[in-house]
């Protein structure tokens, strides 16, 4: 299992579009999502399993 994280920041509509593009173009299993807001901006962190990534140890 290769865990990865990706953070999206910006206006709500922009972040929504970026997340949709990312999820539609990647073969990942989403494990956790966290969101924080500040004014009209939002930050969304996705933690996911990337089955295509090779383990660094080579095992």
SULLIN-V463360 format. One record per helix or strand. SS is the DSSP state (h for helix, s for strand). FROM is the first residue (numbers start at 1). TO is the last residue. If there is no record, write none. Layout:
SS,FROM,TO
SS,FROM,TO
This chain:
s,3,11
h,12,25
s,28,38
s,41,50
